[in-house]
């Protein structure tokens, strides 16, 4: 029998963070390679918008991915999803026109939509309530790290081997991770590397009323609760920021600010470094408030509100003269978005039963990606005529409405009040 490992729950979140890093690295490869492959294949901005929209539309199947993970389990389910997205990412190197890219991006979105539900399900199973925000923040760091690594890695691959190789390299990393996940992962009640002391600590810190299991998750019952909509609507309003950072900022720096490929590699990762810090910051803020007597749900609402306020200066991106000031404001958007995003995503584990968390996270992700899809289509269709400035203005205020919804719609269970 393998020996037990101290604080093994944090090793699990580190493994999940690595999976999230590879997940977002593969999805971010297109955005960094876009200025090069658009010229190579003669793709228009509008066609590129449709490519991105196809991916986002496919990501809206997150409820299905979440349901599969709740029913099949994380060990097998997440390994299969990771295997699929890795192979599909490598197949991008075979694309010859915008239509083939759109098909592949749609397939990639179907597989990659599993990451967030998997992370939230694991967080709900492996951590006591007081640590879930911080654990969710560390998991969310993977999204930022993957997006941060994409510019230098993809540009290096393009300069040395061509843009097609970038998709092959990032996809191959996922194959290695999927094999390692399947070899190592077992749920807490069957994990031989988890000590009995830590197992008892995790169980003691989880809400008893959320441990109940009533068979398979009911999508209809979940959708009928106001708490689901209290999470889903802020996701709809918040997620367009992440899509803009991932898919449009390299093009914005190229077309609106005159950056070449090497300058993009030098600067385009900075918003994601800021997002890394924001992911942890949001969890720390919520944890600190909870320790001071604020209920766990209210603590997350305050963290979300702080992130929404920090988003407002982003409205000025299109108005500043200096490209470096614009990058600084875009980096603030990454920090603020992840500060608020990790808090609202983690609330699925505060308000719903363990057996429903992945399904709830997937359903909320549907609305987040729907918001991103609408925003991407608007950018793709209008940016040539109105520029990027109006879109940055909208991003600066959307999350304020999300904060209002979070405070007015979500109802905290009496058993969770401080």
Secondary structure as GFF3:
##gff-version 3
##sequence-region A 1 418
A	DSSP	alpha_helix	8	41	.	.	.	ID=ss1
A	DSSP	alpha_helix	45	59	.	.	.	ID=ss2
A	DSSP	alpha_helix	62	72	.	.	.	ID=ss3
A	DSSP	alpha_helix	74	91	.	.	.	ID=ss4
A	DSSP	three_ten_helix	92	94	.	.	.	ID=ss5
A	DSSP	alpha_helix	98	112	.	.	.	ID=ss6
A	DSSP	alpha_helix	114	126	.	.	.	ID=ss7
A	DSSP	alpha_helix	129	161	.	.	.	ID=ss8
A	DSSP	alpha_helix	163	184	.	.	.	ID=ss9
A	DSSP	three_ten_helix	188	190	.	.	.	ID=ss10
A	DSSP	alpha_helix	196	204	.	.	.	ID=ss11
A	DSSP	three_ten_helix	208	210	.	.	.	ID=ss12
A	DSSP	alpha_helix	219	223	.	.	.	ID=ss13
A	DSSP	alpha_helix	226	243	.	.	.	ID=ss14
A	DSSP	pi_helix	244	248	.	.	.	ID=ss15
A	DSSP	alpha_helix	249	255	.	.	.	ID=ss16
A	DSSP	alpha_helix	261	267	.	.	.	ID=ss17
A	DSSP	alpha_helix	270	291	.	.	.	ID=ss18
A	DSSP	alpha_helix	296	311	.	.	.	ID=ss19
A	DSSP	three_ten_helix	312	319	.	.	.	ID=ss20
A	DSSP	alpha_helix	323	351	.	.	.	ID=ss21
A	DSSP	three_ten_helix	354	356	.	.	.	ID=ss22
A	DSSP	alpha_helix	357	386	.	.	.	ID=ss23
A	DSSP	alpha_helix	389	409	.	.	.	ID=ss24
A	DSSP	three_ten_helix	414	416	.	.	.	ID=ss25
###
